[in-house]
């Protein structure tokens, strides 16, 4: 799955709990760029990307929101350990697979983790990236910042 294959469609809605049982819904973040990251706590690349997401959160402040989503086998204790180890400040939400399916299924039977979706202030997917050789700059370099800068520079309709 290449970059942007899912762009241009409305981001699927969801309401998922974080480890404190607080529910998060993309509607709550309208007016901001929403970064939705599908990850696993045992994924080495996910740890690297979590650090980049934290840098983005600090750099862009209230203009963006970051939600990371885990699916089984990631569970409560593993997520708590991951948050502590990686100093994650953004919510990590628990999904049983339905949300991942609604985001990732339209293009492929294989899911690359991490996989990030960039959703604009109107709730439309503007780009998505699955981890791979062609997207290393997004997950390990400054590519995410380039994409966010482009989205923030686009005037609102």
Secondary structure, 3 states (H helix, E strand, C coil): CCCCCCCCCECCCCEEEECCCCEEEHHHHCCCEEEEEEECCCCHHHHHHHHHHHHHHHHHHHHEEEEEEECCCCCHHHHHHHHHHHCCCCEEEECCCHHHHHHHCCCCCCCCCCEEEEECCCCEEEEEEECCHHHHHHHHCCHHHHHHHHHHHCCCC
